[in-house]
Amino acid sequence: MKRFSVDVTVLPKDGVLDIQGKAVERTLKRGGYSAVDDVRVGRFIRFVVEAEDEASAGTLVDSVSDDLLSNGLIESYSYTLEPLP
């Protein structure tokens, strides 16, 4: 079995109201960062998986992300896999 480091990012889907993102954006603009726009606030999750290969690890990460880490109705996720020594 191989070990992979996994970084999952979960964000509100486009078109879903992101109240936290809007609050952060307003604060940034009030703080003089007028060039900042379209702020989205989400979650970052890091963990390690064991799998036969990268494709199997990806399938496992998809399953975990779909079932537990994100709400498919209002959130989307992306991830990166990195082999561990």
Buried (B, 14 or more C-beta within 10 A) or exposed (E): EEEBBBBBBBBBBEEBEBEEBBEBBEEBBEEEEEEEEEBBBBEEBEEEBEBEEEEBBBEBBEEBBEEEBBEEEEBBBEBEBEEEE
